[in-house]
Amino acid sequence: MDRTAELRAFTEAATALAAGRQSVVEVVGAAGTGKTSLLAAAVERLARPGLRIRTGRAAELEREIPFQVFLHAFGRHEQWPLGEDDERFWDDATVRAAGTPLSVEQFLLCRRGRRRIAARAGTGLVLILDDLQWADRLSRDLIGHLLRYPVAAPLLLVLAYRPGPAVRWEAGPEVRRLRLGATAPLPLTRLTARQLQIARLAGTGATTRLIARELSVSPRTVDAHLARIYRLLGVPSRAGLAAVVAHG
């Protein structure tokens, strides 16, 4: 997939690093639209000596842990050992934010987090925060704080998430927003007669075992056909297949 236009946004945002300023790129796209591959390509393009690249990923099962995505980004890492002081800062912030802290305490914690990130920017820091649809409230508050009060340091903040009501913050005009769309599926005419049978059955919600029984083949054969069908049509799952069948 050609991502030249999207990657250009990262290149343009990176110019602010040389000027010692903060810049922000948002990457918004549903599952299967290529967020992960785009971020990997962006990292490869941005990498240079002296530039630190850190990635934090929110997790659905950890969304009640305050500052979880920042803990994931700034935890111990063999390629960039921050030391006990940094690890203790984020641990302490997490403990202090537990429960239902007062709004003033939340603001002060976010301000301290912002200062800590600015202090660690050095000669350039790319901070990629992914899967933010599952981010905890305090992580979202700190991101909003960074957007409202940009750091005077070479920081490129990359915010990646799936569209939906879970992600809400005010973004200024300096934020570059990339919205990824699903790749247009190829027509059903690309399928063989047997693949078309399986695609249509799967598109109606039939299970692998039901399809196997209907066509007198093994479930393993059905799964092998489905894997090939997904690749041919450019869809990631049965849900995508159902959409193609419905319009095919």
C-alpha positions as CSV (number, residue, x, y, z in Angstrom):
1,M,0.0,0.0,0.0
2,D,1.4,3.4,-1.0
3,R,1.6,5.6,2.2
4,T,3.6,8.4,0.5
5,A,1.1,11.2,1.4
6,E,0.8,10.0,5.0
7,L,4.5,9.7,5.5
8,R,5.0,13.2,4.2
9,A,3.0,14.5,7.2
10,F,5.5,12.8,9.5
11,T,8.4,14.4,7.6
12,E,6.9,17.8,7.8
13,A,6.1,17.4,11.5
14,A,9.7,16.3,12.1
15,T,11.0,19.7,10.9
16,A,9.8,21.1,14.2
17,L,12.3,18.8,16.0
18,A,15.2,20.6,14.4
19,A,13.7,23.9,15.6
20,G,13.3,22.6,19.1
21,R,9.5,22.7,19.1
22,Q,6.7,20.3,19.8
23,S,4.6,18.9,16.9
24,V,1.7,16.4,16.9
25,V,0.5,13.8,14.4
26,E,-2.8,12.0,14.9
27,V,-3.4,8.7,13.1
28,V,-7.0,7.6,13.2
29,G,-8.3,4.4,11.5
30,A,-10.4,1.4,12.2
31,A,-8.8,-2.1,12.7
32,G,-7.3,-3.3,9.5
33,T,-6.6,0.1,7.9
34,G,-2.8,-0.1,8.3
35,K,-2.1,2.0,11.4
36,T,0.6,-0.4,12.6
37,S,2.4,-0.6,9.3
38,L,2.2,3.2,8.9
39,L,3.7,3.8,12.3
40,A,6.5,1.3,11.6
41,A,7.3,3.0,8.3
42,A,7.2,6.4,10.0
43,V,9.7,5.2,12.6
44,E,12.0,4.0,9.9
45,R,11.8,7.3,8.0
46,L,12.4,9.4,11.2
47,A,15.2,7.4,12.7
48,R,18.5,9.3,13.0
49,P,21.4,9.4,15.4
50,G,20.5,11.2,18.6
51,L,16.8,10.9,18.1
52,R,15.0,8.9,20.8
53,I,11.9,7.0,19.8
54,R,9.6,5.6,22.5
55,T,6.3,3.7,22.0
56,G,3.5,3.2,24.5
57,R,0.5,1.1,23.8
58,A,-2.8,1.3,25.8
59,A,-4.4,-2.1,26.6
60,E,-8.1,-2.8,27.1
61,L,-7.4,-4.9,30.3
62,E,-5.3,-2.1,31.8
63,R,-7.5,0.9,31.2
64,E,-8.1,1.5,34.9
65,I,-4.4,2.0,35.6
66,P,-3.6,5.8,35.7
67,F,-1.0,6.9,33.2
68,Q,-0.8,3.4,31.9
69,V,0.2,4.3,28.3
70,F,3.0,6.5,29.6
71,L,4.1,3.8,32.0
72,H,4.4,1.5,29.0
73,A,6.3,4.1,27.0
74,F,8.8,5.1,29.8
75,G,9.3,1.8,31.6
76,R,12.7,0.2,31.7
77,H,14.0,-0.5,28.2
78,E,17.4,-2.1,27.4
79,Q,17.9,0.4,24.5
80,W,17.2,3.4,26.6
81,P,17.6,2.8,30.3
82,L,16.0,5.8,32.1
83,G,17.1,4.8,35.5
84,E,15.3,4.4,38.8
85,D,14.4,8.1,39.2
86,D,12.3,8.1,36.0
87,E,10.7,4.8,36.8
88,R,9.9,6.0,40.3
89,F,8.3,9.2,38.9
90,W,5.7,7.4,36.8
91,D,5.1,4.8,39.6
92,D,4.5,7.6,42.1
93,A,2.2,9.5,39.7
94,T,0.2,6.3,39.2
95,V,-0.3,5.8,42.9
96,R,-1.2,9.4,43.6
97,A,-3.7,9.3,40.8
98,A,-5.4,6.2,42.0
99,G,-9.0,6.5,43.2
100,T,-10.8,9.7,42.5
101,P,-8.3,12.6,42.9
102,L,-9.3,16.2,43.0
103,S,-9.2,18.1,39.7
104,V,-6.4,20.3,41.1
105,E,-4.3,17.2,41.9
106,Q,-5.0,15.9,38.4
107,F,-3.8,19.2,36.8
108,L,-0.6,19.2,39.0
109,L,0.2,15.6,38.1
110,C,-0.3,16.4,34.4
111,R,2.0,19.4,34.7
112,R,4.7,17.4,36.4
113,G,4.3,14.7,33.6
114,R,4.7,17.4,31.0
115,R,7.8,18.7,32.6
116,R,9.3,15.3,32.9
117,I,8.7,14.5,29.2
118,A,10.2,17.9,28.2
119,A,13.2,17.2,30.3
120,R,13.8,13.8,28.6
121,A,13.4,15.2,25.1
122,G,17.1,15.8,24.8
123,T,18.1,16.4,21.2
124,G,14.8,14.9,19.9
125,L,12.1,12.6,21.2
126,V,9.4,10.9,19.1
127,L,6.7,9.6,21.5
128,I,4.3,7.2,19.9
129,L,1.1,6.5,21.9
130,D,-0.9,3.8,20.2
131,D,-4.4,2.2,20.8
132,L,-5.6,5.2,22.7
133,Q,-9.2,4.1,22.4
134,W,-8.3,2.0,25.4
135,A,-6.3,4.7,27.3
136,D,-7.1,5.5,30.9
137,R,-8.6,8.8,31.9
138,L,-5.3,10.3,33.3
139,S,-3.4,9.3,30.2
140,R,-6.0,11.2,28.1
141,D,-5.8,14.1,30.5
142,L,-2.0,14.3,30.1
143,I,-2.3,14.1,26.3
144,G,-4.8,17.0,26.5
145,H,-2.4,18.9,28.7
146,L,0.4,18.5,26.2
147,L,-1.8,19.7,23.4
148,R,-2.9,22.8,25.4
149,Y,0.5,23.5,26.8
150,P,3.1,22.5,24.1
151,V,6.6,21.8,25.5
152,A,9.5,24.1,24.5
153,A,11.5,21.0,23.4
154,P,12.0,18.9,20.3
155,L,9.1,16.5,20.8
156,L,7.1,14.8,18.1
157,L,3.9,13.4,19.7
158,V,2.2,10.7,17.6
159,L,-1.4,9.7,18.8
160,A,-2.9,6.6,17.2
161,Y,-6.4,5.3,17.9
162,R,-9.5,3.8,16.4
163,P,-12.4,6.2,15.7
164,G,-15.1,6.3,18.3
165,P,-16.5,8.2,21.3
166,A,-13.7,6.9,23.7
167,V,-11.1,9.5,22.5
168,R,-11.9,13.1,23.1
169,W,-9.5,16.1,23.4
170,E,-9.2,19.5,21.9
171,A,-6.6,19.6,19.1
172,G,-5.3,22.9,17.8
173,P,-4.6,23.7,14.1
174,E,-1.0,22.7,14.5
175,V,-2.0,19.1,14.8
176,R,-1.7,17.0,11.7
177,R,-4.6,14.5,11.5
178,L,-4.4,11.4,9.3
179,R,-7.6,9.5,8.8
180,L,-6.9,6.0,7.3
181,G,-9.6,4.3,5.3
182,A,-9.9,0.6,4.5
183,T,-8.4,-0.5,1.2
184,A,-11.1,-1.0,-1.4
185,P,-11.8,-4.7,-1.7
186,L,-11.3,-6.6,-5.0
187,P,-14.4,-7.9,-6.8
188,L,-15.9,-11.3,-6.0
189,T,-15.2,-12.3,-9.6
190,R,-11.6,-12.9,-8.6
191,L,-12.7,-16.0,-6.6
192,T,-12.9,-19.5,-7.9
193,A,-16.3,-21.2,-7.8
194,R,-15.5,-23.0,-4.6
195,Q,-14.1,-19.9,-3.0
196,L,-17.2,-18.0,-4.0
197,Q,-19.4,-20.7,-2.3
198,I,-17.4,-20.5,0.9
199,A,-17.4,-16.7,0.8
200,R,-21.1,-16.4,0.4
201,L,-21.8,-18.9,3.2
202,A,-19.3,-17.2,5.6
203,G,-20.8,-13.9,4.7
204,T,-24.1,-15.0,6.0
205,G,-22.6,-15.9,9.3
206,A,-22.2,-19.6,8.8
207,T,-19.5,-21.2,11.0
208,T,-16.6,-23.1,9.7
209,R,-18.1,-26.4,10.8
210,L,-21.5,-25.6,9.2
211,I,-19.8,-24.6,5.9
212,A,-17.7,-27.8,6.0
213,R,-20.8,-29.9,6.5
214,E,-22.7,-28.1,3.7
215,L,-19.9,-28.6,1.2
216,S,-18.8,-32.0,2.4
217,V,-15.2,-30.9,3.1
218,S,-13.1,-30.7,6.3
219,P,-13.1,-27.6,8.5
220,R,-9.4,-27.3,7.9
221,T,-10.1,-27.0,4.2
222,V,-12.7,-24.3,4.8
223,D,-10.2,-22.3,7.0
224,A,-7.5,-22.6,4.3
225,H,-10.0,-21.3,1.7
226,L,-11.0,-18.5,3.9
227,A,-7.4,-17.4,4.5
228,R,-6.9,-17.3,0.8
229,I,-10.2,-15.4,0.2
230,Y,-9.2,-12.7,2.8
231,R,-6.0,-12.1,0.9
232,L,-7.6,-12.0,-2.5
233,L,-10.3,-9.6,-1.4
234,G,-8.1,-7.5,0.9
235,V,-10.3,-7.9,4.0
236,P,-9.0,-8.7,7.5
237,S,-11.9,-10.8,8.9
238,R,-15.3,-12.4,8.4
239,A,-16.9,-9.0,9.2
240,G,-15.1,-7.5,6.2
241,L,-16.0,-10.4,4.1
242,A,-19.7,-10.0,5.0
243,A,-19.6,-6.4,3.8
244,V,-18.0,-7.4,0.5
245,V,-20.5,-10.2,-0.1
246,A,-23.4,-7.9,0.8
247,H,-22.3,-5.4,-1.9
248,G,-21.1,-8.1,-4.4
